[in-house]
Amino acid sequence: MFIASRTKTPRTPIIHHKISRFIVSTEDRLKKFAKRDWDITTKMSQVWWNSRTGETIGYMASKDFQDLIVKLESFPVLGSMRDRFVVSRGEEGSKLNIKADARGRYVMHIPADVKLYALTTGIPIAANGLTPGKVRDFYSHPKIWITRIQKMRWKQRIVCAYDNSSASAAMKTLQVVVSPTDNRDDLKALSAILSSTIINLWCINYLADDLNQSYLDKIPIPLAGQSKKSIIKLALLVDQKTLAIYNATSATSDADIEFYEREAATITRKIEMDIANMYGLSNHDIDLVGEFVKYEDLLQKQAINLRSGHKESTTTEEIT
């Protein structure tokens, strides 16, 4: 809760004390609250929040991070790009209406099928149980599948994968994005952006557990104005990353698994740098994103240690 003081100047700092989102046990959270055992402490000028009245106050409550959020939000949001992307969700009806059919031409996907840059096989089904309008407008086109419901403690907020199939469907627990012109490069590039560390940071600033169309529509996307060459380059990296993941999961020796995992990590770094350039991030901004990743890793580790009863006495420095 924030109260705008009438007796302080707009420059009065607001101190933000937070308990890690990775700590989900009510008992553990209450204990930490009683002890004032904060996982994150930051400061923001009151003038910042005065200028953003009515907005959700983000987890990234420091000037540097909020300046980065503002920079990201200078780009068009996904919901304004209807000429390039259309967002919907899967079947509205009961999953009992969908029957597995080994001879079916379509495949039904569930959230467990969707991984970052990877999509598992799914269940073969007949098309006659699907909504005709969905089949026409979404399922019969290349697409991106996005897991809709996310637990607050999950580190990766948007889990999505490109699907080249023109015969795949899902229930409403998955969101779907298509291109009105079936532009596969646009879809692959968008899937990389949604999967990126940069957008993960944005999503944590606006933390939510239901990544519905309304939420996805607000995500700033830097594809407008990008050259066709840069979009194709990013799309090719997505293909390479997907192949590296497939090779790693198919490998039978530890040496091969390690090789393909290193290859996937190298490709990820290239993807992240290309996306940072699309957003016009400075070296300082990129360093902030790196700091964010390390901090998330630390908070998650602390929460795991707390759940296992082996809490480390780690001092968390204030983020400035």
N, C-alpha and C positions, 0 to 999 in steps of 0.2 A: 504494500500500500504506500502511496506517495501523497503527501500533503504539501501543497505549495504555501510556504510561509509568507505572510503578508509583512512581516517585520524584517525579513532578510533581503539582501540585494539579489538580483538575478544570478550573480556569480557565486552565491552560496553553494558549496559542494554538497551533493547528496551522496551519502555513503550507502552502498549496496552490499548487503550481506546475503549470501546464498548458500544453500545446501545442494550438493551435487545431484543432478538429475539421475545419476547412475545408482544412487541410494534410494531404493523403492520401498523398503520396509518401513511401515508407519512407526514401529517401535524405535528403529534406528534413527529415523528423522526427528522424532520427538526428543530423544536423548541428546542428539546433537544441538537441537534448538535450545533445550534447557541449559546446556553447558555453554551456549554461544560458540559452539565449535563449527565455525563457518568453513566451507571448502573454498569459497571465492569471496573476496572483498575487493570492491572497486569503488571509484569515485567518479561522479559526473556533475557538471555544473547544473544548477537548477534551471538556468536559462534554456538548456537543451530540451528538458522535458516540458517547460512552459511553451516552447515552440511546437511541440508535438502532442498537444492536448487531445485526449481521446484515443491515442494509438496504444497498441500493446507494447509494454515495456519489455525490451528484449533481454535475453540472457547475456548478450555481449554489451554489458553496460560500462563501457569506457569510451573516452573520446576517440581514440585511435580506431577502435573497432566500429563505432557508430559512423565515423567519417568514411570508413570503408563500405559500410552498408549503404550510405548515401550515394557513394560513387557507383556501386552496383545498380542502385535503383534509378540511375540516370538513363538506363537502357529501357527499351519497350518491354512491357510485360507479355507473358505468353498469351494471355487472353486477348491481347490487341492484335495478334498475328494470325487472324482467321484465314487470311489468304494463303498461309503456309502450314498452319497446324490446326487441327480440330481435336478437342478433348472430350471424352465421354467416359462411360463406365460399362462394365459387362452386363450380363443378363439380370433383369430385375426380378424374375420369377424364382420359384423354388428350385433348388438344385436337384430335387427329386424328379423334376420334369426332364432332366438331362440323363439319358441312358447311354452307357458305354456300348459301342458297336464296333467290333473289330473291322467291319467292312465299311465303316463310315469314312467320308471324305474329309471331314473336319476334325480338328483336335481341340479339346477343352483344356485350358490351363488354369491352375490354381496358384495362390501366392507362393507356395513352396517350390514351384517350378521356376520362379523368377529370381535370378541372382544378378549381381553386377556384371554386366557384359556377357551374360550367359543365360540360356533358356533350356530347360530340360524338355523331354519329349512330349509330355502331356498324355491325355487319354483320348483315343479315337472315338468320335461320335458321329451320328447322322445329323445332317443340317436341318431336318424337318422339326426338330425340337427347339430351334433357335428363333429369335425374333427377326422377322424378315427385314425390317428396317436396319437393324444392327448388322445383319449379314451384308446388305447392300452398301451401307455407308462406312463400315468399320472392318468387319471380320474378313472381307474379301480383298483387303488391301494390305500392303506392308505396314507395319505399325510398331509402336513402342508399348510394352506392358509395364505398368507401374504398380507396385504393391500399395494398396490404399491405407490399410490400418498399420500404424507403427507404434510400438511401445515407447514410452518416453526415454527409457534407458538404452534403447538401441542407438549405437553411435552413428551409423549411417542412416540418415533420415529418408532419402529417396533411394529406393532400390528398384532399378528398372533395367530392361534389356530390349534391344532391337529384335524384331521378329520379321524375317523376310517372307514368311508364309502368307499366302492369300487365301488360306482356309484354316484359320485358327480363331477360337473364341474364348470367353472367360465369363465367370460370374461377376457380380458387382463388387466383389472384394478386390478386383483389379481395375485400375484405370487404363484407358487405351488412348493413344494419340496417333492420328493418321495425318497424312499430307493430302490435301485435295487434289494435288497433281501427281500423287504417288512418287514424290521426290525422295528417293532412298538416301541420298547423301544428306539432305536436310534432316531426315529422321535420325540417321546415325550421329550426325553432329549434335543434334538436340539431346540424344541419349547420353552422349559424353558430357555435355554441359550439366544436365540434371544429376549425373553421377559424380560430378567433380567435388573436390574439397571446398572450392569457393562457394558453390551453391549449398553444400552441407552446412557451411558457416552461416549463410543467410537463413537457412531453415531452422537452425538452432536459435538464431535471434528471434524468430517467430515460431517458437516451439509448439507443435500440434501433434495430436495422435491420429487425426483423420486427414489424410492427404487427398481430399476430394477435389472436384473440378474447381470449386471456388478458390481453394488454396493454391492449386497449381497455376491457375490463371494469373496470380499475382507475382509469379517468379520472373525476375528480370532476365531477359535473354539477349545476348549480344550478336545475334546473327544478322540483323538488319544492317545493311551497308557493308557486310563482309564480302570479299571477292569470292567468286565461284571456286577459284583455285584453293583458297584457304579452307573453304568448307569441304572440298573434296579431300584435301590433305587430312583434315580431322576425321572424316569418314573412313579413310583408309587406315588410320591408326586404330579406329574402333574395330575394324575387321581384323587387324593384326592382334589386338588385345584379346578378342574373342577366340581367335585361333590358338593363341598361347595358353589361354585358360583351358581350352579343350585338350590341347596336347599335354598339359600338366596333369589333368584329371585322368587321361588315358594312359599316361606313362606307367611302366611297370617297375622301373628301377629308381632308387633314391637319387642317383646321379641325374637321370633324365628329368625327374620331378623338380629337382633343384634348378636345373638349367632352364626349364620352361617358366618356373616361377620368377627367376631373375629376369628373364626376357619380358614377362608380363609387367614386372615392376619398372623396367626401363621404359617400356611403352607408356605406362601410366604417367611417368614423369614428363614425357614428351607431350602427352595429352593435356596435363595440367598446365604446362608452360604455354601451349597454344591457346588455351582458354583464358589464361591470365592476360595474354597479349590482346585477345579479343575484347576483354573488359578494360584494357588500357591501364592495368595495374602497374604501379611503380615498384621499384625494388623494396621500398619500405612496406608497401602493401603485401607483397609476396612474402616478406619476412613475417608479417603479422599472421598470414595464413599458416605458415610453418609453425609459428608459436601456438596457434590455435590447435593444430593437430597434436603437438606434443602435450599440450595441456589436457586435451580430451583423453589421451592415452593415460596420463597420470591419474586423472580423476576416475577413470574406469578401473584402473589397477587398484586404487585405494578402496573402491566400492567392493571389488571382488575379495580383497583381503578382509574387509569388514564382515562380509557375509560368511567367510570361511573361519572367522574368529582369530585371524592373525593380522590385525591392523598394524600397519607400519606407522612409526612416528615420523611422518613426512610433513615438513613445514611448507605450506603453499604460499608463495610470494604473491603480493598484491599485483594485479595486472594494472598497468597504467595506461 
